[in-house]
Amino acid sequence: MIFHYWPSVIPGGYIGVDVFFAISGFLITGHLVREVDKSGGVSLSGFWARRARRILPAALLVLLFCAVATFLIVPLNLWDQFFREIQASTLYVENWNLAHEAVDYLGAENRPSPVQHYWSLSVEEQFYIVWPLLIIVAMVFVRKGSQLLRRRAITVLLMLLTACSLGYSIWHTANDPAAAFFVTPTRVWEFGAGGLLALMATSAVWPGVRAAVSWAGIAMILTAAFAYTPKTPFPGAAAILPIAGTLLVIWAGSPDRRWSPLRLMSLRGTQWVGDLSYSIYLWHWPLLILTPFLILGGLSTPIKLGLLALTVLLAALSKRFVEDPLRSGPLLASHRPRRSFAFVLAGTGTVLLATFAALAVLTAREDSDALATKQLFASPQRCFGAAARDPENQPCTNPKLRLAVTPTPLELKRDYIGTLNVSACPKEGADHEGTVRGCTFGPPADKAKRQVALIGDSHAGRWRRGFTMIADQRRWRVSAATMKGCPFSTANYPKPGVNSADCLAWKKALPQWLAAQPGLDTLFVAQLVPKFTTKQKFEEDVAGYQEQWSLLPPNIKHIVVLRDNPRQPAETMDCVERAINEKQPAGTACAIPRSSVIDSRPDSAAVAAARLNRPSVGVIDLTDFYCDKTSCFPVIGGVLVRSDKSHLTPLFNGTLVPYVLRALDRGKWMDR
């Protein structure tokens, strides 16, 4: 909880989940094995009913709270993501949902949902479902064996499973850390390690030794919590330290020595927090995520402290009136498992029904927005999009566009007018053999007036609509080769989540791909501008672009850099959605200080081109179409400028085309 509220205090606080998994593996395996020893088997219905009564009532209550709160206070543009994550959490697959989003370039920028923390509970629920089945499988091979033989069979199975999972976790974390953090197979060994400890024969060890071991285990856990950071590859091998520490603390038990940790563990406050820990886990994250939508601002320290107090209060109430009565009260515990299952199905159905109802409301609003967009396009509009900020045609105002927003943030979720599908473009980047996956549009080479290339990362990809229009107007043949998150520079590293080897292969193969088109003579470059932490990093990036361009084939005689568009905070879309609902002009109501998105982010590619000081190398700077002297605007001329924090909507990109062509004609870089 402290890691979530103040990450810098305990930068490796996420290892608490791993500690929990090891404890769970120890407790649940021990329980199941004792049942096997007593009865020779496992009652699946009894085990699952007990787990359902313990875990699901409070979990479903918080999910229903999140669904209602999302409906009431969260902007519509986030509904699709939030409600689908609530559905995934209700069905215990949130970890797989987040793993998928983590490796999706655009999905990786999704906002944290109020149920994102349910990923670990999803892993836990999957463990509860599969673990007893595995023990039953082990029993099949020793059906008539002794108690010792049955334990050995379970031990062998868990050893194999734990070893395979640990090996896979190390490999997957090294190759795909974003997804490895969430997927179940990388975590199975943590449950298995706890389970193997539960199968060990107990031995009498001097309490002083056990006290020392317990302190050593706590020290290992705390070392990981304070030494690890979000940049530590995890889980993988790094998870061994907190897991080993957890196992040592469990093994040591309760050594009766004055200097042992037992005195701290026995404190009334420690026991009380431990008793509430599950409910605290459930409540703390939704309050942290949902409160900014309620107060329309950030969370100061006093507000966070208030949320912590509210978390504890809600945890105490839900434990007193939901957890305890349904776990051990007469309503469910004194009846057969089927009553527990019926209750869980009813609760699950209620949450899912609420999410489907909200998504139906969302669909109706999407239809309404789409209709408004079609009506806006029914006739040409003055001052539409970038035309509203043309420096040579000011002032340019159109009362019909004052409150217009097209596409709306909601429409973007439907990929309506805000996107463009260029059918000739296959999957971007390069394949494993280094063959560039590009696309070409415009007239055939023998009929084209010019052949040009559009190169860069996903920001270049968003220029495809504009260059499709340019190809039609100027009779140009345009070859586009882009790779998401991969800057066309020898200095830049790919964005997190992008495969480094694929990025390097793409950049290495591009010169050959360009050389294979001898009529192609001009390179247009568009890239995301990162935020440089030091002047040295910026200079390295400038040099990296110049070095990359020096590797271009001889047929490339002209380079034109499209200076990157400004970014915006993630909350800007929420502001736009609220402005639409409150009938306010979203462009001015949600304006962003220019100093934070333009002046503080110099474009290294544009600087690299300017420093070459060649007549055949130029820069097109469209900043005046996004910003005035003090502010940058998320909606201009009735058009939504960006679809997320940094990517242009193709619709706004298309409205920039006349001014790109004007800059090209005046710059004459392609004529020299």
C-alpha positions, 0 to 999 in steps of 0.5 A: 500500500505504501508503494502504491501511495508513495512509490519512492519510499519503498521502490521495490514494494511490489515484492509484497505480492511475491511474499504473499504468493509464497505464504499462500503456497505454504498454507494451501499446500499444507491444508490439502496435504493434511486432507490427503493424509486424513482421507486419502483424497481431496474434496474439490467442492469443499475446498473451492467452497471454502475459498469462495466464501473467504475470497469472493464476497469482499472481492465482488463487493469492491468490484461492484463499488468500482463499477458504480463509481466508474459510471458516476464519476469517470469520463466516458472515454475511459469506460471501455477500458475500465469496465472491461477490466472489471469484467476481467477481474470478475472472471479472474483473468485480469493478469492475462488482460494486463499482460496483453495490454503491456505488450501492445504499444498503444495499450501500454499507455492505458490509464491505471484502472481502479481494479488493476490490482486484481491481477494478483488476486486473479493469479491467486484464484487460478492457483486455487482452481488448479492446485488441488487438481494437480494434487489429485493427479499425483494421487492417481499414480500412488492410489494404494500407496502409503502416506509417505509415498503419497507425500513423495509423489506430491513433492516430486510433482511440485519440484518439477513444476517449481523448477520449470516455472522458475526457469521459464520466469527467468527466460520470459523476464529477460525476453519480455519483461512487460508481459512476464510480470503478469502472466501466471506461469512466471509466478507458479514457482513462488507458490510451489516454493511455499508448497515444498516448504509445507511438505518438509518434515519438521525438525527441532532446531534451537530457538536461537538459531531459528530467531537468527534465521527469521531476522535473516529472512526479514532482512532479505525481504526488506533488502528487495523492497528497498533495493529493487526499483520498477526498472529491476527485471522482475519476477525472474531471478530477482524474485528469488531473494524475497521468496527465499526470505519469506521461506526462512521466516516461515521455517523459523516459526515462532522462536521464543527468544527476547530478541526474536522478531516474534515480539514485533509480530505479536504486537496488537497493532501488527495482528490487527493490520494483518487481520484486515490485510485482505480488505485493505488490499481490496480497497486501497487501490480503487480509492487511489485511482478514483479520487482524482476523478472526484476532486478533479485534481491531483492527490496531495499528501494530506489527501493521501493520508485521508485515503489511507484512513478511509481505506482502513475504515472501509476494510474494517466495515467490509470485514465485519459485515461481509467477510466474516459473516459469509465466511463462517456464519450460518448463511453459507458455512453450515450448508452444502457447497452448492449454496456457496457456489450459488451465492458466488454465481449470483454475485458474479452475475450482478457485477457482470450485468452492471458492466454490460449495462454501462457498456450499452450506455456507452454504445448509445453515446458512441452512436450519438457522437458518430451521428454528430460527426456525420452532420458536421461533415455534411458540408464544408466548414470554414476554419476547420482543424489546423486552418483555425490557426493559420498564421496567415489567415488570422483571426479565423473563427467559425461559430459552428465549431466553437463547441465541436469536437471531432472525433470525440475521445469516445469515438477514438475507441471505436476507430471511427473518423479518428483513424485511417486504414492504409490497406497496403500497409502490412505489419510495421517494422522488419521481420527476423530476416531484416526485411522491411515491412513497408507500404507504398501509395500513390501513382505507379513509379513510371507515372509519379512526379516524385518518389519520397519515403516516410520514415520514423516511429509511430508518430511517422505512422500517424502522418500516413493520412497526410501523405496519402493526401499529398500523394494524390495532390502532387502525384507523388509515390510515397513509400512508408516504413515505420516501426512503433517505438523505434527511433531512426537514430544510432543513439536512441534506444527503443521505447520500453516494450519494443523488442531491441533486436527487431528495432536494430534489424529494422534500422539496419535493413532500411538503407537497403530497402531505400536503395532498392527504389532508385527513383526515390530521392527524398526522406521525410522523418517524423519521430517522438521527442523524448524528454532528455534528462541531461544536455549530454543525452540530447547532444548524443541524440542529435549526433545519433540522427546525423550518424544514421542519415550518413548511412543512407544510400546515394539515391537519397539526396534530400531530408525533410524533418517534420518537427514533432507535435507537442504532448499532453497529459493523460488527463487532458482527454478527461478534461475534453470529455467533461467540456463536451458534457458541460457545453464548454469550448474544449480547446481553451478549457483544456489548454496546456502550458506551452512551456511544459510540452514545447519549450522543455522538449527540444526536437533532436531530429530537427536540431540535427537537420538544422546543424547540417546546414545543407540546402537539401536538408530542411525542417518543417515546424508546425508548432504555431498550428498547435500552440500560441505563445503561452498555450497548446490546445487539445482541440483546434478548429473543432478537431481533436488534435491527439488521440492519446498523450502524443499521437496525432489523430489522422483527421487533424493530421490531414488538415495540416497538409496544405501547410506542409505543402506551403512550407515545402514550396517555400523551403525549396529543399527538394529542388536543391 
